[in-house]
Amino acid sequence: MTAIGELNVTPIRTGSMAGELAKAIEALDAFDVSYETNPMGTILEADDVSELFAAAEAAHGAVDEDRVITTLKIDDKRTTTGTAGEKVASLEEQLGRPAERDRA
């Protein structure tokens, strides 16, 4: 079984959110999850959804703002296993190329 999640923690504030988001990411280290942060959120991987929920709750709680919006989208693979990287590799195989493009 593999659970993959997309976590978005958004402190409502003016100016940079980087300091508060760093606290949220650091909170994930206390859990048995793998994670990769990108400009739009953080991809989490764990053996089960309960670990994703616990990690997301900790990340949410680590942000020290008056208002925080957190979303967690979950892909709960109950009968198979597979990582987020394998999902991307499968897509790239179908495309016949990397699933990214640099517009520069």
C-alpha positions in Angstrom: 0.0 0.0 0.0 1.2 3.5 -0.8 -0.3 6.8 0.0 0.7 9.9 -2.0 -0.4 13.4 -1.0 -0.2 16.9 -2.2 0.1 19.3 0.7 -0.4 23.1 0.5 0.0 25.2 3.6 -0.7 28.9 3.1 -0.1 31.4 5.8 -2.3 34.5 5.2 0.0 37.4 5.5 1.6 40.2 3.5 5.2 39.8 2.3 7.2 36.6 2.0 5.8 33.4 3.3 9.1 31.5 3.1 9.9 31.7 6.8 6.6 30.3 7.9 6.6 27.7 5.1 10.1 26.6 6.3 8.6 25.8 9.7 5.9 23.7 8.1 8.4 21.7 6.1 10.6 21.2 9.1 7.6 19.8 11.0 7.4 17.0 8.4 10.8 15.6 9.5 9.2 14.1 12.7 7.0 11.7 10.5 7.7 8.7 8.5 7.0 10.4 5.2 9.1 11.2 2.1 8.6 14.7 0.7 9.6 16.9 -2.2 8.7 20.6 -2.2 8.0 22.4 -5.4 6.9 26.0 -6.1 3.2 25.1 -5.7 3.2 22.7 -2.7 4.8 19.6 -1.3 4.4 16.0 -2.4 4.3 13.5 0.5 4.6 9.7 0.4 3.9 7.3 3.2 2.8 3.7 3.8 -0.7 4.8 4.8 -3.0 7.8 4.9 -2.9 8.2 8.7 0.8 9.2 8.5 -0.1 11.7 5.8 -2.8 13.2 7.9 -0.6 13.4 11.0 2.2 15.1 9.0 -0.2 17.6 7.4 -1.6 18.5 10.8 1.9 19.1 12.2 2.9 21.2 9.2 -0.3 23.3 9.6 0.3 23.7 13.3 3.9 24.8 12.8 2.9 28.0 11.0 2.6 30.9 13.4 0.0 33.2 11.8 -3.4 34.3 12.7 -4.9 32.6 9.7 -3.6 29.5 7.8 -5.2 27.6 5.0 -4.1 24.0 4.5 -5.2 21.5 1.8 -4.2 17.9 1.5 -5.1 15.9 -1.7 -4.5 12.1 -1.3 -4.0 9.2 -3.7 -4.6 6.1 -1.6 -3.3 3.1 -3.5 -5.0 0.4 -1.5 -4.1 -2.7 -3.7 -0.9 -1.7 -5.3 2.3 0.1 -4.5 4.1 2.8 -6.4 6.0 6.0 -5.7 5.3 9.5 -7.0 8.4 9.2 -9.1 7.1 6.0 -10.7 3.9 7.8 -11.6 5.9 10.5 -13.4 8.1 8.0 -15.1 5.0 6.2 -16.5 3.7 9.5 -17.9 7.1 10.3 -19.4 7.2 6.8 -21.0 3.9 7.6 -22.7 5.1 11.0 -23.8 8.4 9.7 -25.0 10.1 12.7 -23.3 10.5 14.4 -20.0 7.3 15.8 -18.6 8.7 19.3 -18.2 9.7 22.2 -20.4 11.8 25.3 -19.8 10.2 28.3 -21.3 13.3 30.4 -21.0 
